[in-house]
Each structure stands twice: as structure tokens, then as C-alpha cells.
Amino acid sequence: MPVAIILGAAVVTEIVVFAFSRVLLASSKNMAVIVATVVAVAILAVAAVIAARPRIRSSTLVGLLVLSGLGVVGAGVATAGREREHHEEPAKEAVETVKIKAENVLFDKEDFDLRAGGRVAIELDNPDVVPHNLSIYADESAQEPVFKGEDVRDGGKVTYRFKAPDAGSYYFQCDIHPAMNGTVTVEGSGADSH
């Protein structure tokens, strides 16, 4: 009989721990930390109350443990499907990489092409002694930004990542030195862009 009690307690503990792990995996990183912290503090608080009041009836303690365990297992079952959806590997989408150098207050490219709706990585290298950036606009008026890149200090590099716009012709420039500019041609239907 004592072995059965120990084995039963071990099995129940494993089920509760597994269910709680499903809850944490279904949560975002920050929320998982908050949930785990709140549960840990609650366990410590309950243990402190039990230690301070030794006259609590064992049937009351067993009832509380059973209710808590059922609550955690229920939450684990409810979030198990979400956990699988949330952490499935996304399909690997090809990233189109464009390398541009900003040197002597000039871009080394006057034009480049992108695929409509595709993922883009523009690697901007700035060996100049002044800062530069690269922004893409709907047209040469530079009033309607499609993408605005952060400034890159002298000697720095940055990789801008974004989704290419719909098919069409666009204008790019350094916002600090607008004479550094060119044309971006986006090809494709743009049906899969947003």
C-alpha cells in the first residue's frame, strides 16, 4: 500500500507538471514568466499558511490539492492545441538580400529590383565619416514613405528587414543627403503583399 501511494503521488505530480508546461508553452515569453512567478508565489503562500496553521483538517488539504490539480490539468488540456499552433515552425520564406554601400556621399547602386510581397533584407554599409540611411518612397516627392530606415553612423552597418510593397516603381534616398537616390523596381503581381 505505501508503494502505491508513492507511485500514485508521482504520477499525479507528473500529470500536473506536464499540464502546467502546456500552459506556459501556449503563452508568450513575457506572459509565461508572469504566470510561472504568480504560481510559484501562490504555492509558497499556501505552504506558509499550512505551516502556520497545523490544525487544518487533512480532508480540507486533500480537497484543495485535488481542486488545484484539476484546475491545472484542465488549463493544460485547454491550451495544448494552442501550444502546438503557437510553436509550429513557420514555413521558411526566402529572403531577398540587397547589398548597398554609402560611400563618398553616394550610393553604389542607382537602382535595384525586389519581388512584390517578398521578404527583403537590405544591407547598408556606411564607411563614410557622416551618417546615412536608406528610405523608400512612393515617388520622388518623398512624401509617402514605403519604408524608412534608421540612420547608420560612420563606419557602421545595418540590415533593414521588411516586406516588399506591391509591384511598381518606387524612389529611394538617404534622408540625410537626398541627392543620394535611385529607383526601386518591384516586380510581380503583389497579390501576396499586404
N, C-alpha and C positions, 0 to 999 in steps of 0.2 A: 504493500500500500504506500509506504513513504516514497518508493521509487516512482510510482505512478504520479504522485503529487508533484514531484520534482520535474518529471518529464512533461506533465501537463502544463506546469508553470512555464517551462522553457518554450513549449510550442506556442502558448498564448502570447508570451513576450515576443517571440519571433514574428507572429502574425501582426501584432500591434506595431512593432518597429517597421516591418515591411510596409504596412498601410500608411504609416506616418511618412515614410520615404516617398511614397507616391504623391502625397500632398505637397511635400517640399519640391519634388521634381516638376509638378504641374504649375508651380508658382514662378514668378520672375525671380531673378537673383536677389534683388533687394527685399521683395516680399518674403522669400524663403528665409532670409536672415531674421526678419521681424517675427515670423511665425515660430521659428525654432527658438528664438530668445524668449518670446512670450510663454511658450510651452515649458521651457526649462525653468523659468521663474515660477510658473504655476506649480510645477512638480515640487520645487524647493519650498514654496509656501505651504502646500498641503502637507509635506513631510514635517515641516516645522510645527504646524498645528497639531498633527498626530503625536509628535514627540512631546509637545507641551501639555496635551490632554490625554493621558494614557487610559482614561476611563471610557473612551469611545467604544461602543459595542462592536464586536467583530462582524456582526451581520451588517451593520452600517458601513464599515470599511469595505467589506466584500461587495456590497451593493454599489458603492461609489466606484470601486475599481472596475466592476463589470460595466457600469454605465459609461465610464470614461473610455474603456477599451472598445465598447461597441461604437461609441462616437468616432473614435479614431479610425476604426476599421471601416465604418460607413463612409467617412470622408475619403479614405483611401480608395474604396471601390468607386465612389462617385468621380474621383479625379483621375483614375487610372487611364481612361481613354484620352483625356486631355493631355496627360503627360506624354503619351505616345505621339500625339499630334504635334505638341509643342516642341518636342526634341527630335523629330524626324529630320534627317539631313536634307536640306533643301537641294533641289536639283542644281548641279553645277552649271552655271551660265557663263559662257565665255566672256571675258573682259577684254575690250578693245583698248590697247595701250598706245598713246601718242606721246612721243618724247619731244620736248621743245626746250631750247636754250635761249635765255635772255642775256645777250652779251653786247657790250658797246651800245647800249640803249636801242637794241634791235632784237627782234625775234629771229631765230634761224629758219623759220618757216613763214611763208606768206599765206599759205593755205593748207588745210588738211581735211580729210574725209572721216565721217562717222557713219555708223549704221543706225537707222531710226529705231528708237526704243531699246537699243542695246546698252549694256553697262560699259561705262567709259572710265579709263584711268589716264589722266593727263599728268605726265611727269614734267614739272617745270624746274629747270636747273638755272640758278642765278649766280654766275661767277662775277657779275658786275659789283661795283662798290656802292650802288644805290639799290633800294628795294624795287621789286616789280611784282606784278600779279598777272593773272590771265582771267578775263571775264568774257562771256559770250552773250551777245545781244541779238534781238530780233532783226535789227538793221543798223546802219551806220549812225543813226541819231543817238545810239547808246542810251535810249530812254527806257526800253523794255528788256530787262535782264532775263536771260535764259539760265545762266549760271554765273555766279560771282565768286571768284577765287580769292583766298586770303593772300595778304602780302607775304612775299618771301624776302627776307633780309639779305644783304650782300653775302655772297658765299654760301647761301642756303639752297636747299632743295625741298620740294613738296610734291605730293601726289594728290591731285584733285580726283575725287570719285563721285560720279553722278550718272543718271540715266540720260541718254541722248534724247533730244527733242524729236518732234515729228520731222518727216522729210522736208527739205527746203534748203535755202541758202541763208546763212547767218554771218554775223560780223563778230570778230573777236578783237580785243585790245588789252593793253596794260592800262588799268585805270589811272595809274600814277603818271604814265607817259603815253597819252592817247595816240601819239604818232606811231607807236609800236602797235600795228594792227594787221588784220588779214581777214580771210574768208574761210568759214567752215561750211562744207557741203555735207548735208545729212541725206543719205540715200536710203531708199526703201519705202514701204507703204506707210510706216508709222502707226499701223493698226495696233501693234502691241505696245505702243508707248502710252504713257498716261500723262 
